[in-house]
Amino acid sequence: MTECVPFLKVRNIELTIKWFEDIGFTCTATNHIWEPDCELNWARLEWKGAAFMLGPDDRSSIPKTKDTSIWFNVDTIDDIIENLNSKNIKVDIEPETFYGRKVVTFKDINDFVVSFSCELLR
């Protein structure tokens, strides 16, 4: 099996893990597995079989606008929208795209754009 896993650089890995766990992701691994006494510098987050990784971004000036986004194709997004709304996360909902999908998009605490998309139920 071949897997492609996005790797996002963030200022605060621990805070980012907590933020994504709060909306339903699971942190499945960190560098503390093999480096228990070291600073947190890597993590893997998963949601229903999809994954991405986090690493430190220690640049002194990080652009506000990110040029990377994360896209999840899922069976349904209504429960996701409800969960995000309950946490007062600003969402943009596209009820029907020209390619026949419903999409919810929001920004994480690092200003990365995160989108969930599902086929329209007809």
Backbone as CSV, one residue per row, in Angstrom:
resi,resn,N_x,N_y,N_z,CA_x,CA_y,CA_z,C_x,C_y,C_z
1,MET,0.836,-1.179,0.000,0.000,0.000,0.000,0.881,1.242,0.000
2,THR,0.496,2.213,-0.782,1.183,3.491,-0.825,0.287,4.536,-0.191
3,GLU,0.885,5.419,0.583,0.122,6.441,1.276,0.816,7.780,1.097
4,CYS,0.038,8.808,0.858,0.558,10.168,0.792,-0.045,10.931,1.961
5,VAL,0.799,11.461,2.833,0.321,12.136,4.038,0.840,13.572,4.039
6,PRO,-0.060,14.564,3.999,0.386,15.958,4.054,1.141,16.245,5.353
7,PHE,2.126,17.122,5.264,2.941,17.505,6.412,2.846,19.017,6.556
8,LEU,2.197,19.474,7.619,1.989,20.902,7.840,2.925,21.413,8.927
9,LYS,3.535,22.549,8.676,4.394,23.173,9.682,3.578,24.215,10.434
10,VAL,3.624,24.122,11.769,2.839,25.018,12.621,3.717,25.571,13.740
11,ARG,3.284,26.685,14.314,4.059,27.298,15.407,3.970,26.509,16.700
12,ASN,2.775,25.983,16.999,2.578,25.301,18.274,1.906,23.956,18.020
13,ILE,2.690,22.902,18.012,2.167,21.568,17.708,1.161,21.128,18.765
14,GLU,1.478,21.332,20.025,0.592,20.882,21.104,-0.783,21.549,21.021
15,LEU,-0.802,22.852,20.806,-2.068,23.581,20.680,-2.849,23.111,19.453
16,THR,-2.133,22.861,18.368,-2.781,22.394,17.141,-3.381,21.010,17.341
17,ILE,-2.678,20.126,18.030,-3.221,18.798,18.337,-4.522,18.947,19.117
18,LYS,-4.497,19.756,20.166,-5.695,19.944,21.001,-6.850,20.503,20.184
19,TRP,-6.568,21.456,19.299,-7.616,22.070,18.483,-8.280,21.020,17.600
20,PHE,-7.469,20.210,16.912,-8.036,19.194,16.024,-8.708,18.068,16.806
21,GLU,-8.179,17.711,17.965,-8.856,16.704,18.794,-10.230,17.206,19.226
22,ASP,-10.341,18.491,19.482,-11.609,19.072,19.914,-12.692,18.979,18.839
23,ILE,-12.289,18.913,17.562,-13.293,18.782,16.507,-13.401,17.351,15.980
24,GLY,-12.774,16.399,16.668,-12.999,14.995,16.340,-11.834,14.201,15.791
25,PHE,-10.680,14.819,15.607,-9.506,14.089,15.131,-8.851,13.360,16.301
26,THR,-8.013,12.383,15.984,-7.264,11.643,16.991,-5.777,11.791,16.706
27,CYS,-5.017,12.117,17.735,-3.561,12.138,17.600,-3.095,10.700,17.782
28,THR,-2.580,10.099,16.712,-2.214,8.679,16.751,-0.733,8.444,17.010
29,ALA,0.083,9.490,16.898,1.516,9.311,17.156,2.182,10.673,17.322
30,THR,3.247,10.680,18.125,4.113,11.853,18.244,5.550,11.351,18.344
31,ASN,6.499,12.269,18.256,7.897,11.877,18.406,8.197,11.392,19.818
32,HIS,7.293,11.597,20.763,7.509,11.118,22.136,7.510,9.596,22.218
33,ILE,7.036,8.927,21.172,7.090,7.458,21.136,8.546,6.994,21.177
34,TRP,9.401,7.604,20.368,10.808,7.187,20.311,11.742,8.180,21.004
35,GLU,11.217,9.353,21.376,12.008,10.365,22.079,11.210,10.891,23.273
36,PRO,10.974,10.064,24.279,10.076,10.467,25.362,10.521,11.707,26.140
37,ASP,11.789,12.000,26.145,12.285,13.137,26.923,12.555,14.381,26.083
38,CYS,12.220,14.324,24.802,12.485,15.458,23.909,11.257,16.347,23.754
39,GLU,11.501,17.536,23.251,10.424,18.474,22.952,9.520,17.883,21.865
40,LEU,8.238,18.176,21.945,7.291,17.727,20.927,7.631,18.404,19.604
41,ASN,8.000,17.608,18.583,8.364,18.195,17.297,7.762,17.468,16.102
42,TRP,6.854,16.543,16.356,6.181,15.832,15.263,4.925,15.168,15.813
43,ALA,3.861,15.170,15.013,2.625,14.487,15.400,1.887,14.036,14.150
44,ARG,1.108,12.981,14.315,0.237,12.484,13.244,-1.194,12.529,13.770
45,LEU,-2.067,13.169,13.004,-3.477,13.267,13.346,-4.287,12.496,12.316
46,GLU,-5.330,11.813,12.788,-6.161,11.021,11.881,-7.633,11.280,12.134
47,TRP,-8.400,11.104,11.073,-9.855,11.207,11.137,-10.433,10.209,10.148
48,LYS,-11.046,9.163,10.662,-11.720,8.137,9.850,-10.836,7.612,8.717
49,GLY,-9.585,7.312,9.027,-8.682,6.725,8.041,-7.839,7.720,7.262
50,ALA,-8.177,9.001,7.317,-7.373,10.032,6.654,-6.388,10.598,7.673
51,ALA,-5.243,11.071,7.191,-4.213,11.528,8.127,-3.449,12.725,7.581
52,PHE,-2.863,13.473,8.505,-1.863,14.477,8.170,-0.902,14.575,9.346
53,MET,0.270,15.144,9.090,1.295,15.253,10.120,1.586,16.720,10.403
54,LEU,2.115,16.962,11.598,2.500,18.303,12.021,3.976,18.332,12.379
55,GLY,4.616,19.428,12.040,5.998,19.649,12.427,6.173,21.107,12.801
56,PRO,7.301,21.455,13.416,7.506,22.828,13.871,7.834,23.778,12.727
57,ASP,7.262,24.958,12.799,7.614,26.031,11.873,8.232,27.129,12.718
58,ASP,9.544,27.193,12.711,10.239,28.138,13.573,10.730,29.376,12.825
59,ARG,10.170,29.607,11.646,10.539,30.835,10.934,10.073,32.034,11.750
60,SER,10.836,33.096,11.735,10.465,34.271,12.526,9.253,34.988,11.941
61,SER,9.038,34.852,10.658,7.890,35.501,10.027,7.130,34.469,9.202
62,ILE,5.972,34.082,9.696,5.145,33.112,8.981,4.022,33.875,8.304
63,PRO,3.854,33.681,6.998,2.783,34.398,6.307,1.416,34.055,6.893
64,LYS,0.542,35.064,6.994,-0.808,34.852,7.518,-1.592,33.922,6.591
65,THR,-1.512,34.168,5.298,-2.226,33.338,4.340,-1.390,32.115,4.016
66,LYS,-1.992,30.953,4.166,-1.289,29.702,3.895,-1.553,29.271,2.455
67,ASP,-0.576,28.635,1.846,-0.748,28.164,0.479,-1.035,26.668,0.423
68,THR,-1.390,26.105,1.554,-1.707,24.686,1.647,-3.065,24.537,2.308
69,SER,-3.835,23.579,1.821,-5.113,23.282,2.462,-5.249,21.771,2.595
70,ILE,-6.185,21.358,3.436,-6.442,19.928,3.636,-7.867,19.665,3.172
71,TRP,-8.065,18.634,2.378,-9.367,18.311,1.793,-9.718,16.875,2.153
72,PHE,-10.921,16.690,2.716,-11.409,15.361,3.082,-12.677,15.056,2.293
73,ASN,-12.696,13.948,1.578,-13.916,13.459,0.939,-14.572,12.488,1.907
74,VAL,-15.830,12.766,2.269,-16.527,11.978,3.282,-17.917,11.595,2.778
75,ASP,-18.593,10.725,3.540,-19.937,10.290,3.162,-20.987,11.356,3.433
76,THR,-20.854,12.069,4.534,-21.803,13.118,4.905,-21.075,14.193,5.700
77,ILE,-21.554,15.428,5.604,-20.884,16.501,6.347,-21.810,17.227,7.311
78,ASP,-23.070,16.873,7.355,-23.997,17.587,8.238,-23.576,17.502,9.702
79,ASP,-23.126,16.332,10.154,-22.665,16.193,11.539,-21.388,17.000,11.781
80,ILE,-20.555,17.104,10.764,-19.326,17.899,10.869,-19.680,19.381,11.010
81,ILE,-20.619,19.839,10.187,-21.057,21.236,10.251,-21.638,21.542,11.628
82,GLU,-22.472,20.650,12.127,-23.080,20.835,13.453,-22.006,20.919,14.541
83,ASN,-21.011,20.042,14.465,-19.920,20.035,15.438,-19.129,21.346,15.387
84,LEU,-18.787,21.804,14.191,-18.026,23.050,14.051,-18.832,24.242,14.553
85,ASN,-20.122,24.281,14.208,-20.986,25.372,14.679,-21.079,25.384,16.201
86,SER,-21.132,24.203,16.825,-21.237,24.135,18.288,-19.978,24.662,18.971
87,LYS,-18.878,24.713,18.238,-17.612,25.206,18.784,-17.329,26.638,18.316
88,ASN,-18.346,27.258,17.708,-18.242,28.640,17.212,-17.109,28.832,16.217
89,ILE,-16.871,27.814,15.401,-15.879,27.916,14.335,-16.598,28.434,13.095
90,LYS,-16.088,29.510,12.537,-16.705,30.113,11.355,-16.536,29.170,10.168
91,VAL,-17.668,28.818,9.547,-17.637,27.904,8.409,-18.243,28.568,7.184
92,ASP,-17.781,28.139,6.037,-18.365,28.539,4.762,-18.947,27.271,4.147
93,ILE,-20.250,27.290,3.897,-20.915,26.108,3.352,-21.309,26.379,1.909
94,GLU,-20.852,25.507,1.030,-21.267,25.555,-0.367,-22.241,24.395,-0.565
95,PRO,-23.560,24.683,-0.603,-24.550,23.605,-0.612,-24.523,22.737,-1.862
96,GLU,-24.088,23.307,-2.983,-24.008,22.494,-4.201,-22.975,23.089,-5.142
97,THR,-21.904,22.342,-5.352,-20.867,22.783,-6.280,-21.275,22.398,-7.699
98,PHE,-20.582,22.949,-8.671,-20.872,22.601,-10.063,-20.533,21.144,-10.359
99,TYR,-19.730,20.528,-9.505,-19.358,19.129,-9.704,-20.146,18.188,-8.793
100,GLY,-21.262,18.676,-8.234,-22.201,17.809,-7.536,-21.845,17.413,-6.113
101,ARG,-21.201,18.305,-5.383,-20.828,17.989,-4.002,-21.241,19.128,-3.075
102,LYS,-21.401,18.805,-1.814,-21.626,19.789,-0.760,-20.299,19.934,-0.026
103,VAL,-19.895,21.180,0.255,-18.576,21.417,0.842,-18.700,22.380,2.021
104,VAL,-18.023,22.042,3.114,-17.874,22.967,4.236,-16.379,23.263,4.377
105,THR,-16.058,24.544,4.513,-14.670,24.983,4.597,-14.506,25.890,5.814
106,PHE,-13.371,25.759,6.486,-13.070,26.591,7.648,-11.561,26.696,7.792
107,LYS,-11.111,27.590,8.656,-9.677,27.724,8.926,-9.372,27.157,10.302
108,ASP,-8.213,26.503,10.408,-7.782,26.012,11.719,-7.070,27.146,12.464
109,ILE,-6.529,26.848,13.622,-5.893,27.899,14.428,-4.599,28.430,13.814
110,ASN,-4.097,27.753,12.773,-2.887,28.194,12.084,-3.196,28.868,10.749
111,ASP,-4.478,29.083,10.467,-4.963,29.668,9.210,-4.823,28.752,8.002
112,PHE,-4.659,27.455,8.227,-4.764,26.516,7.118,-6.237,26.332,6.793
113,VAL,-6.569,26.245,5.519,-7.943,26.010,5.095,-8.200,24.508,5.126
114,VAL,-9.298,24.118,5.792,-9.695,22.714,5.902,-11.070,22.585,5.255
115,SER,-11.225,21.608,4.359,-12.508,21.397,3.683,-12.949,19.954,3.822
116,PHE,-14.252,19.781,4.039,-14.888,18.471,4.007,-15.914,18.517,2.888
117,SER,-15.960,17.459,2.083,-16.832,17.423,0.919,-17.556,16.087,0.860
118,CYS,-18.845,16.125,0.465,-19.592,14.877,0.282,-20.467,14.993,-0.961
119,GLU,-20.816,13.829,-1.513,-21.732,13.812,-2.649,-23.095,14.280,-2.181
120,LEU,-23.805,14.955,-3.068,-25.158,15.394,-2.741,-26.080,14.191,-2.692
121,LEU,-26.955,14.168,-1.709,-27.944,13.099,-1.605,-29.129,13.484,-2.471
122,ARG,-29.457,12.647,-3.404,-30.579,12.940,-4.314,-31.637,11.895,-4.165
